[in-house]
Amino acid sequence: MTPNPSFHRTLRDKAAQRPVNSDVSGQGQMDFDCGTFLTAHASAIFALAGALGGGILSFVGALLLKKREFNLSVSGKLLDRRIAAHEKVVALATEMRVMIALGGFSASGEVRRAPQVMISRDTFEDWFARFTQLSLEGTSWLSTATKREVNFIQDYLITLHLYLERVPSDQFLGLGEIIRQDFVDLSSSLEKTAFTFFQSGVRKLQPDSLDKWHKYKRGETERRLGSTLLVTNQSAFSRAQNDGQSR
């Protein structure tokens, strides 16, 4: 069959007249569909966004709460150590004030007494070692003021230990009577510095800086030691030493 040219021209003309969708019309249709979707589901979208935002806020809040609880837990443990260290100091101060009666009255009309830790050499040595050990165990947790007072009393006890080195044990109580007031004064000052911590320092979350000098200045230490009955009555200890050597 011979193709009809006029028939093919008619088909081409109809195809040329058929409307074709353009990119612009397609984009417009897409924009319209998105807008319709947002309008129709706005409440659900906002609810989802709110839920996500609330979840994030809750997560952040939980982290902050955990951090705060951890900090409080650490601060509580540090405070427990500081309290325990100062309680030991108070206990040591109390032991220094325990006296034993010697019988009779002194020249001033008071009952003759001496520190209980001066009953004998062994008793004094044991107590001196215990004082040193307990005070050193809590050194890092003591307030600076308490630490300085503890160190001063250690200087006093070291001096006393040196004076007693060649003194017979049976003369310890007699010498203890001479320096009894030193023990009373030292225990009182130590107790006061420790109680100052309980009155005000216990509210501090952080312990005192370890960079602060832990002893009194040398001039103050020498002045306080020089005014003690131990140093002003050094001659009595010298006589006791001579008696011990002559035996």
Rosetta constraint file for C-alpha pairs under 8 A:
AtomPair CA 4 CA 8 HARMONIC 6.84 0.50
AtomPair CA 5 CA 9 HARMONIC 6.42 0.50
AtomPair CA 6 CA 10 HARMONIC 6.33 0.50
AtomPair CA 7 CA 11 HARMONIC 6.57 0.50
AtomPair CA 8 CA 12 HARMONIC 6.32 0.50
AtomPair CA 9 CA 13 HARMONIC 6.18 0.50
AtomPair CA 10 CA 14 HARMONIC 6.36 0.50
AtomPair CA 11 CA 15 HARMONIC 6.21 0.50
AtomPair CA 12 CA 16 HARMONIC 6.19 0.50
AtomPair CA 13 CA 17 HARMONIC 6.38 0.50
AtomPair CA 14 CA 18 HARMONIC 6.44 0.50
AtomPair CA 21 CA 25 HARMONIC 6.55 0.50
AtomPair CA 21 CA 26 HARMONIC 7.07 0.50
AtomPair CA 22 CA 26 HARMONIC 6.40 0.50
AtomPair CA 23 CA 27 HARMONIC 6.17 0.50
AtomPair CA 24 CA 28 HARMONIC 6.15 0.50
AtomPair CA 25 CA 29 HARMONIC 6.24 0.50
AtomPair CA 26 CA 30 HARMONIC 6.31 0.50
AtomPair CA 27 CA 31 HARMONIC 6.12 0.50
AtomPair CA 28 CA 32 HARMONIC 6.15 0.50
AtomPair CA 29 CA 33 HARMONIC 6.24 0.50
AtomPair CA 30 CA 34 HARMONIC 6.30 0.50
AtomPair CA 31 CA 35 HARMONIC 6.17 0.50
AtomPair CA 32 CA 36 HARMONIC 6.12 0.50
AtomPair CA 33 CA 37 HARMONIC 6.19 0.50
AtomPair CA 34 CA 38 HARMONIC 6.18 0.50
AtomPair CA 35 CA 39 HARMONIC 6.12 0.50
AtomPair CA 36 CA 40 HARMONIC 6.05 0.50
AtomPair CA 37 CA 41 HARMONIC 6.08 0.50
AtomPair CA 38 CA 42 HARMONIC 5.36 0.50
AtomPair CA 41 CA 45 HARMONIC 6.26 0.50
AtomPair CA 42 CA 46 HARMONIC 6.18 0.50
AtomPair CA 43 CA 47 HARMONIC 6.06 0.50
AtomPair CA 44 CA 48 HARMONIC 6.17 0.50
AtomPair CA 45 CA 49 HARMONIC 6.22 0.50
AtomPair CA 46 CA 50 HARMONIC 6.02 0.50
AtomPair CA 47 CA 51 HARMONIC 6.12 0.50
AtomPair CA 48 CA 52 HARMONIC 6.24 0.50
AtomPair CA 49 CA 53 HARMONIC 6.12 0.50
AtomPair CA 50 CA 54 HARMONIC 5.95 0.50
AtomPair CA 51 CA 55 HARMONIC 6.06 0.50
AtomPair CA 52 CA 56 HARMONIC 6.33 0.50
AtomPair CA 53 CA 57 HARMONIC 6.26 0.50
AtomPair CA 54 CA 58 HARMONIC 6.03 0.50
AtomPair CA 55 CA 59 HARMONIC 6.14 0.50
AtomPair CA 56 CA 60 HARMONIC 6.22 0.50
AtomPair CA 57 CA 61 HARMONIC 6.00 0.50
AtomPair CA 58 CA 62 HARMONIC 6.05 0.50
AtomPair CA 59 CA 63 HARMONIC 6.33 0.50
AtomPair CA 60 CA 64 HARMONIC 6.30 0.50
AtomPair CA 61 CA 65 HARMONIC 6.13 0.50
AtomPair CA 62 CA 66 HARMONIC 6.15 0.50
AtomPair CA 63 CA 67 HARMONIC 6.19 0.50
AtomPair CA 64 CA 68 HARMONIC 6.17 0.50
AtomPair CA 65 CA 69 HARMONIC 6.16 0.50
AtomPair CA 66 CA 70 HARMONIC 6.13 0.50
AtomPair CA 67 CA 71 HARMONIC 6.20 0.50
AtomPair CA 68 CA 72 HARMONIC 6.16 0.50
AtomPair CA 69 CA 73 HARMONIC 6.08 0.50
AtomPair CA 70 CA 74 HARMONIC 6.22 0.50
AtomPair CA 71 CA 75 HARMONIC 6.05 0.50
AtomPair CA 72 CA 76 HARMONIC 5.96 0.50
AtomPair CA 73 CA 77 HARMONIC 6.35 0.50
AtomPair CA 74 CA 78 HARMONIC 6.27 0.50
AtomPair CA 75 CA 79 HARMONIC 6.05 0.50
AtomPair CA 75 CA 205 HARMONIC 6.09 0.50
AtomPair CA 75 CA 206 HARMONIC 7.63 0.50
AtomPair CA 76 CA 80 HARMONIC 6.17 0.50
AtomPair CA 77 CA 81 HARMONIC 6.46 0.50
AtomPair CA 78 CA 82 HARMONIC 6.36 0.50
AtomPair CA 79 CA 83 HARMONIC 6.09 0.50
AtomPair CA 79 CA 202 HARMONIC 7.35 0.50
AtomPair CA 79 CA 205 HARMONIC 7.23 0.50
AtomPair CA 80 CA 84 HARMONIC 6.11 0.50
AtomPair CA 81 CA 85 HARMONIC 6.16 0.50
AtomPair CA 81 CA 138 HARMONIC 8.00 0.50
AtomPair CA 81 CA 141 HARMONIC 6.55 0.50
AtomPair CA 82 CA 86 HARMONIC 6.33 0.50
AtomPair CA 82 CA 138 HARMONIC 7.71 0.50
AtomPair CA 82 CA 141 HARMONIC 4.81 0.50
AtomPair CA 82 CA 142 HARMONIC 6.17 0.50
AtomPair CA 82 CA 207 HARMONIC 7.72 0.50
AtomPair CA 83 CA 87 HARMONIC 6.09 0.50
AtomPair CA 83 CA 198 HARMONIC 7.88 0.50
AtomPair CA 83 CA 202 HARMONIC 7.66 0.50
AtomPair CA 84 CA 88 HARMONIC 6.33 0.50
AtomPair CA 84 CA 138 HARMONIC 7.99 0.50
AtomPair CA 85 CA 89 HARMONIC 6.58 0.50
AtomPair CA 85 CA 135 HARMONIC 7.83 0.50
AtomPair CA 85 CA 137 HARMONIC 7.74 0.50
AtomPair CA 85 CA 138 HARMONIC 4.76 0.50
AtomPair CA 85 CA 139 HARMONIC 7.60 0.50
AtomPair CA 85 CA 141 HARMONIC 6.27 0.50
AtomPair CA 85 CA 142 HARMONIC 6.26 0.50
AtomPair CA 86 CA 90 HARMONIC 6.30 0.50
AtomPair CA 86 CA 138 HARMONIC 7.78 0.50
AtomPair CA 86 CA 142 HARMONIC 6.36 0.50
AtomPair CA 86 CA 194 HARMONIC 5.79 0.50
AtomPair CA 86 CA 197 HARMONIC 7.87 0.50
AtomPair CA 87 CA 91 HARMONIC 6.24 0.50
AtomPair CA 87 CA 194 HARMONIC 7.89 0.50
AtomPair CA 88 CA 92 HARMONIC 6.24 0.50
AtomPair CA 88 CA 134 HARMONIC 6.95 0.50
AtomPair CA 88 CA 135 HARMONIC 7.48 0.50
AtomPair CA 89 CA 93 HARMONIC 6.17 0.50
AtomPair CA 89 CA 134 HARMONIC 7.96 0.50
AtomPair CA 89 CA 135 HARMONIC 6.76 0.50
AtomPair CA 89 CA 190 HARMONIC 7.51 0.50
AtomPair CA 89 CA 191 HARMONIC 7.33 0.50
AtomPair CA 89 CA 194 HARMONIC 6.91 0.50
AtomPair CA 90 CA 94 HARMONIC 6.21 0.50
AtomPair CA 90 CA 190 HARMONIC 7.44 0.50
AtomPair CA 90 CA 191 HARMONIC 5.45 0.50
AtomPair CA 90 CA 194 HARMONIC 6.57 0.50
AtomPair CA 91 CA 95 HARMONIC 6.34 0.50
AtomPair CA 92 CA 96 HARMONIC 6.44 0.50
AtomPair CA 92 CA 131 HARMONIC 6.76 0.50
AtomPair CA 92 CA 187 HARMONIC 7.91 0.50
AtomPair CA 93 CA 97 HARMONIC 6.87 0.50
AtomPair CA 93 CA 186 HARMONIC 7.80 0.50
AtomPair CA 93 CA 187 HARMONIC 4.42 0.50
AtomPair CA 93 CA 188 HARMONIC 7.03 0.50
AtomPair CA 93 CA 190 HARMONIC 6.24 0.50
AtomPair CA 93 CA 191 HARMONIC 5.88 0.50
AtomPair CA 94 CA 98 HARMONIC 6.87 0.50
AtomPair CA 94 CA 187 HARMONIC 6.71 0.50
AtomPair CA 94 CA 191 HARMONIC 7.92 0.50
AtomPair CA 96 CA 115 HARMONIC 6.84 0.50
AtomPair CA 96 CA 116 HARMONIC 7.91 0.50
AtomPair CA 96 CA 117 HARMONIC 7.52 0.50
AtomPair CA 96 CA 183 HARMONIC 5.81 0.50
AtomPair CA 96 CA 184 HARMONIC 6.96 0.50
AtomPair CA 96 CA 187 HARMONIC 5.87 0.50
AtomPair CA 97 CA 115 HARMONIC 6.81 0.50
AtomPair CA 97 CA 183 HARMONIC 6.36 0.50
AtomPair CA 97 CA 184 HARMONIC 5.48 0.50
AtomPair CA 97 CA 187 HARMONIC 6.48 0.50
AtomPair CA 98 CA 115 HARMONIC 6.00 0.50
AtomPair CA 98 CA 116 HARMONIC 5.82 0.50
AtomPair CA 99 CA 113 HARMONIC 6.02 0.50
AtomPair CA 99 CA 114 HARMONIC 5.35 0.50
AtomPair CA 99 CA 115 HARMONIC 4.42 0.50
AtomPair CA 99 CA 116 HARMONIC 4.96 0.50
AtomPair CA 100 CA 113 HARMONIC 5.46 0.50
AtomPair CA 100 CA 114 HARMONIC 5.49 0.50
AtomPair CA 100 CA 115 HARMONIC 6.15 0.50
AtomPair CA 100 CA 116 HARMONIC 5.32 0.50
AtomPair CA 101 CA 111 HARMONIC 7.17 0.50
AtomPair CA 101 CA 112 HARMONIC 5.95 0.50
AtomPair CA 101 CA 113 HARMONIC 4.50 0.50
AtomPair CA 101 CA 114 HARMONIC 6.73 0.50
AtomPair CA 102 CA 111 HARMONIC 7.85 0.50
AtomPair CA 102 CA 112 HARMONIC 5.31 0.50
AtomPair CA 102 CA 113 HARMONIC 5.36 0.50
AtomPair CA 102 CA 114 HARMONIC 7.17 0.50
AtomPair CA 103 CA 111 HARMONIC 7.03 0.50
AtomPair CA 103 CA 112 HARMONIC 5.98 0.50
AtomPair CA 103 CA 113 HARMONIC 7.76 0.50
AtomPair CA 104 CA 111 HARMONIC 6.07 0.50
AtomPair CA 104 CA 112 HARMONIC 5.98 0.50
AtomPair CA 105 CA 109 HARMONIC 5.46 0.50
AtomPair CA 105 CA 110 HARMONIC 5.25 0.50
AtomPair CA 105 CA 111 HARMONIC 4.44 0.50
AtomPair CA 105 CA 112 HARMONIC 5.16 0.50
AtomPair CA 106 CA 110 HARMONIC 5.29 0.50
AtomPair CA 106 CA 111 HARMONIC 6.14 0.50
AtomPair CA 106 CA 112 HARMONIC 5.50 0.50
AtomPair CA 112 CA 177 HARMONIC 7.08 0.50
AtomPair CA 113 CA 177 HARMONIC 5.75 0.50
AtomPair CA 113 CA 180 HARMONIC 7.34 0.50
AtomPair CA 114 CA 118 HARMONIC 7.06 0.50
AtomPair CA 114 CA 173 HARMONIC 6.04 0.50
AtomPair CA 114 CA 174 HARMONIC 7.47 0.50
AtomPair CA 114 CA 176 HARMONIC 4.93 0.50
AtomPair CA 114 CA 177 HARMONIC 4.32 0.50
AtomPair CA 114 CA 178 HARMONIC 7.82 0.50
AtomPair CA 114 CA 179 HARMONIC 7.92 0.50
AtomPair CA 114 CA 180 HARMONIC 5.54 0.50
AtomPair CA 115 CA 119 HARMONIC 7.53 0.50
AtomPair CA 115 CA 173 HARMONIC 7.67 0.50
AtomPair CA 115 CA 176 HARMONIC 6.00 0.50
AtomPair CA 115 CA 177 HARMONIC 7.29 0.50
AtomPair CA 115 CA 180 HARMONIC 6.12 0.50
AtomPair CA 115 CA 183 HARMONIC 7.27 0.50
AtomPair CA 117 CA 123 HARMONIC 5.77 0.50
AtomPair CA 117 CA 124 HARMONIC 5.10 0.50
AtomPair CA 117 CA 127 HARMONIC 6.59 0.50
AtomPair CA 118 CA 123 HARMONIC 6.64 0.50
AtomPair CA 118 CA 124 HARMONIC 5.45 0.50
AtomPair CA 118 CA 172 HARMONIC 5.60 0.50
AtomPair CA 118 CA 173 HARMONIC 5.50 0.50
AtomPair CA 118 CA 176 HARMONIC 5.88 0.50
AtomPair CA 119 CA 123 HARMONIC 6.31 0.50
AtomPair CA 119 CA 124 HARMONIC 7.24 0.50
AtomPair CA 119 CA 172 HARMONIC 6.29 0.50
AtomPair CA 119 CA 173 HARMONIC 5.47 0.50
AtomPair CA 120 CA 124 HARMONIC 6.22 0.50
AtomPair CA 120 CA 169 HARMONIC 5.17 0.50
AtomPair CA 120 CA 170 HARMONIC 6.54 0.50
AtomPair CA 120 CA 172 HARMONIC 5.87 0.50
AtomPair CA 120 CA 173 HARMONIC 7.23 0.50
AtomPair CA 121 CA 125 HARMONIC 5.99 0.50
AtomPair CA 121 CA 168 HARMONIC 7.99 0.50
AtomPair CA 121 CA 169 HARMONIC 5.06 0.50
AtomPair CA 121 CA 172 HARMONIC 7.04 0.50
AtomPair CA 122 CA 126 HARMONIC 6.06 0.50
AtomPair CA 123 CA 127 HARMONIC 6.16 0.50
AtomPair CA 124 CA 128 HARMONIC 5.92 0.50
AtomPair CA 125 CA 129 HARMONIC 6.18 0.50
AtomPair CA 126 CA 130 HARMONIC 6.17 0.50
AtomPair CA 127 CA 131 HARMONIC 6.00 0.50
AtomPair CA 128 CA 132 HARMONIC 6.23 0.50
AtomPair CA 128 CA 157 HARMONIC 7.38 0.50
AtomPair CA 129 CA 133 HARMONIC 6.13 0.50
AtomPair CA 130 CA 134 HARMONIC 6.04 0.50
AtomPair CA 131 CA 135 HARMONIC 6.00 0.50
AtomPair CA 132 CA 136 HARMONIC 6.03 0.50
AtomPair CA 132 CA 154 HARMONIC 7.30 0.50
AtomPair CA 133 CA 137 HARMONIC 6.16 0.50
AtomPair CA 134 CA 138 HARMONIC 6.83 0.50
AtomPair CA 135 CA 139 HARMONIC 6.20 0.50
AtomPair CA 135 CA 150 HARMONIC 7.11 0.50
AtomPair CA 138 CA 142 HARMONIC 6.26 0.50
AtomPair CA 139 CA 147 HARMONIC 6.52 0.50
AtomPair CA 140 CA 210 HARMONIC 7.27 0.50
AtomPair CA 141 CA 207 HARMONIC 6.64 0.50
AtomPair CA 141 CA 208 HARMONIC 7.96 0.50
AtomPair CA 142 CA 146 HARMONIC 6.12 0.50
AtomPair CA 142 CA 147 HARMONIC 5.75 0.50
AtomPair CA 142 CA 207 HARMONIC 7.78 0.50
AtomPair CA 142 CA 208 HARMONIC 7.74 0.50
AtomPair CA 143 CA 147 HARMONIC 6.04 0.50
AtomPair CA 143 CA 194 HARMONIC 7.98 0.50
AtomPair CA 143 CA 197 HARMONIC 6.82 0.50
AtomPair CA 143 CA 201 HARMONIC 7.64 0.50
AtomPair CA 143 CA 207 HARMONIC 7.06 0.50
AtomPair CA 143 CA 208 HARMONIC 5.78 0.50
AtomPair CA 144 CA 148 HARMONIC 6.20 0.50
AtomPair CA 144 CA 208 HARMONIC 6.31 0.50
AtomPair CA 144 CA 209 HARMONIC 7.97 0.50
AtomPair CA 144 CA 212 HARMONIC 7.25 0.50
AtomPair CA 144 CA 213 HARMONIC 8.00 0.50
AtomPair CA 144 CA 214 HARMONIC 6.38 0.50
AtomPair CA 145 CA 149 HARMONIC 6.39 0.50
AtomPair CA 145 CA 193 HARMONIC 6.28 0.50
AtomPair CA 146 CA 150 HARMONIC 6.13 0.50
AtomPair CA 146 CA 190 HARMONIC 6.86 0.50
AtomPair CA 146 CA 193 HARMONIC 5.23 0.50
AtomPair CA 146 CA 194 HARMONIC 5.69 0.50
AtomPair CA 147 CA 151 HARMONIC 6.23 0.50
AtomPair CA 147 CA 214 HARMONIC 6.08 0.50
AtomPair CA 147 CA 215 HARMONIC 7.34 0.50
AtomPair CA 148 CA 152 HARMONIC 6.22 0.50
AtomPair CA 148 CA 214 HARMONIC 5.30 0.50
AtomPair CA 148 CA 215 HARMONIC 4.54 0.50
AtomPair CA 148 CA 216 HARMONIC 5.93 0.50
AtomPair CA 149 CA 153 HARMONIC 6.30 0.50
AtomPair CA 149 CA 189 HARMONIC 7.62 0.50
AtomPair CA 149 CA 190 HARMONIC 5.99 0.50
AtomPair CA 149 CA 193 HARMONIC 7.54 0.50
AtomPair CA 149 CA 215 HARMONIC 7.67 0.50
AtomPair CA 149 CA 216 HARMONIC 7.99 0.50
AtomPair CA 150 CA 154 HARMONIC 6.24 0.50
AtomPair CA 150 CA 190 HARMONIC 6.91 0.50
AtomPair CA 151 CA 155 HARMONIC 6.31 0.50
AtomPair CA 151 CA 214 HARMONIC 7.67 0.50
AtomPair CA 151 CA 215 HARMONIC 6.22 0.50
AtomPair CA 152 CA 156 HARMONIC 6.35 0.50
AtomPair CA 152 CA 215 HARMONIC 7.13 0.50
AtomPair CA 152 CA 216 HARMONIC 7.42 0.50
AtomPair CA 152 CA 221 HARMONIC 6.90 0.50
AtomPair CA 153 CA 157 HARMONIC 6.12 0.50
AtomPair CA 153 CA 186 HARMONIC 6.96 0.50
AtomPair CA 154 CA 158 HARMONIC 6.02 0.50
AtomPair CA 155 CA 159 HARMONIC 6.24 0.50
AtomPair CA 156 CA 160 HARMONIC 6.20 0.50
AtomPair CA 156 CA 225 HARMONIC 6.85 0.50
AtomPair CA 157 CA 161 HARMONIC 5.92 0.50
AtomPair CA 158 CA 162 HARMONIC 6.21 0.50
AtomPair CA 159 CA 163 HARMONIC 6.32 0.50
AtomPair CA 160 CA 164 HARMONIC 6.18 0.50
AtomPair CA 160 CA 230 HARMONIC 7.15 0.50
AtomPair CA 161 CA 165 HARMONIC 6.16 0.50
AtomPair CA 163 CA 167 HARMONIC 7.71 0.50
AtomPair CA 163 CA 234 HARMONIC 7.86 0.50
AtomPair CA 163 CA 237 HARMONIC 6.29 0.50
AtomPair CA 163 CA 238 HARMONIC 7.68 0.50
AtomPair CA 164 CA 172 HARMONIC 7.97 0.50
AtomPair CA 164 CA 237 HARMONIC 7.18 0.50
AtomPair CA 164 CA 241 HARMONIC 7.64 0.50
AtomPair CA 166 CA 241 HARMONIC 5.23 0.50
AtomPair CA 166 CA 244 HARMONIC 6.56 0.50
AtomPair CA 166 CA 245 HARMONIC 7.45 0.50
AtomPair CA 167 CA 171 HARMONIC 6.92 0.50
AtomPair CA 167 CA 172 HARMONIC 7.53 0.50
AtomPair CA 167 CA 237 HARMONIC 7.50 0.50
AtomPair CA 167 CA 240 HARMONIC 5.62 0.50
AtomPair CA 167 CA 241 HARMONIC 4.63 0.50
AtomPair CA 167 CA 243 HARMONIC 7.77 0.50
AtomPair CA 167 CA 244 HARMONIC 5.61 0.50
AtomPair CA 168 CA 172 HARMONIC 7.22 0.50
AtomPair CA 168 CA 240 HARMONIC 7.51 0.50
AtomPair CA 168 CA 241 HARMONIC 7.45 0.50
AtomPair CA 168 CA 244 HARMONIC 5.44 0.50
AtomPair CA 171 CA 175 HARMONIC 6.45 0.50
AtomPair CA 171 CA 240 HARMONIC 7.25 0.50
AtomPair CA 172 CA 176 HARMONIC 5.93 0.50
AtomPair CA 173 CA 177 HARMONIC 6.22 0.50
AtomPair CA 174 CA 178 HARMONIC 6.86 0.50
AtomPair CA 175 CA 179 HARMONIC 6.63 0.50
AtomPair CA 175 CA 236 HARMONIC 7.60 0.50
AtomPair CA 175 CA 237 HARMONIC 7.24 0.50
AtomPair CA 176 CA 180 HARMONIC 5.69 0.50
AtomPair CA 178 CA 229 HARMONIC 7.18 0.50
AtomPair CA 178 CA 230 HARMONIC 7.88 0.50
AtomPair CA 178 CA 233 HARMONIC 7.84 0.50
AtomPair CA 179 CA 183 HARMONIC 6.94 0.50
AtomPair CA 179 CA 229 HARMONIC 5.41 0.50
AtomPair CA 179 CA 230 HARMONIC 5.77 0.50
AtomPair CA 180 CA 184 HARMONIC 6.59 0.50
AtomPair CA 181 CA 185 HARMONIC 6.06 0.50
AtomPair CA 181 CA 229 HARMONIC 7.61 0.50
AtomPair CA 182 CA 186 HARMONIC 5.94 0.50
AtomPair CA 182 CA 228 HARMONIC 6.31 0.50
AtomPair CA 182 CA 229 HARMONIC 6.31 0.50
AtomPair CA 182 CA 230 HARMONIC 7.47 0.50
AtomPair CA 183 CA 187 HARMONIC 5.93 0.50
AtomPair CA 184 CA 188 HARMONIC 6.13 0.50
AtomPair CA 185 CA 189 HARMONIC 6.26 0.50
AtomPair CA 186 CA 190 HARMONIC 6.09 0.50
AtomPair CA 187 CA 191 HARMONIC 6.01 0.50
AtomPair CA 188 CA 192 HARMONIC 6.18 0.50
AtomPair CA 189 CA 193 HARMONIC 6.37 0.50
AtomPair CA 190 CA 194 HARMONIC 6.32 0.50
AtomPair CA 191 CA 195 HARMONIC 6.13 0.50
AtomPair CA 192 CA 196 HARMONIC 6.16 0.50
AtomPair CA 193 CA 197 HARMONIC 6.86 0.50
AtomPair CA 194 CA 198 HARMONIC 6.97 0.50
AtomPair CA 195 CA 199 HARMONIC 6.18 0.50
AtomPair CA 196 CA 200 HARMONIC 6.19 0.50
AtomPair CA 196 CA 201 HARMONIC 6.94 0.50
AtomPair CA 197 CA 201 HARMONIC 4.26 0.50
AtomPair CA 197 CA 202 HARMONIC 5.69 0.50
AtomPair CA 198 CA 202 HARMONIC 5.25 0.50
AtomPair CA 200 CA 204 HARMONIC 7.79 0.50
AtomPair CA 216 CA 220 HARMONIC 6.26 0.50
AtomPair CA 216 CA 221 HARMONIC 6.01 0.50
AtomPair CA 217 CA 221 HARMONIC 6.28 0.50
AtomPair CA 218 CA 222 HARMONIC 6.12 0.50
AtomPair CA 219 CA 223 HARMONIC 6.12 0.50
AtomPair CA 220 CA 224 HARMONIC 6.14 0.50
AtomPair CA 221 CA 225 HARMONIC 6.09 0.50
AtomPair CA 222 CA 226 HARMONIC 5.88 0.50
AtomPair CA 223 CA 227 HARMONIC 6.42 0.50
AtomPair CA 224 CA 228 HARMONIC 6.69 0.50
AtomPair CA 225 CA 231 HARMONIC 6.87 0.50
AtomPair CA 226 CA 231 HARMONIC 5.80 0.50
AtomPair CA 226 CA 232 HARMONIC 6.99 0.50
AtomPair CA 227 CA 231 HARMONIC 7.04 0.50
AtomPair CA 227 CA 232 HARMONIC 6.86 0.50
AtomPair CA 228 CA 232 HARMONIC 6.34 0.50
AtomPair CA 229 CA 233 HARMONIC 5.70 0.50
AtomPair CA 230 CA 234 HARMONIC 6.12 0.50
AtomPair CA 233 CA 237 HARMONIC 7.19 0.50
AtomPair CA 234 CA 238 HARMONIC 6.32 0.50
AtomPair CA 235 CA 239 HARMONIC 6.22 0.50
AtomPair CA 236 CA 240 HARMONIC 6.30 0.50
AtomPair CA 237 CA 241 HARMONIC 6.15 0.50
AtomPair CA 238 CA 242 HARMONIC 6.28 0.50
AtomPair CA 239 CA 243 HARMONIC 6.19 0.50
AtomPair CA 240 CA 244 HARMONIC 6.22 0.50
AtomPair CA 241 CA 245 HARMONIC 6.30 0.50
AtomPair CA 242 CA 246 HARMONIC 6.18 0.50
AtomPair CA 243 CA 247 HARMONIC 6.49 0.50
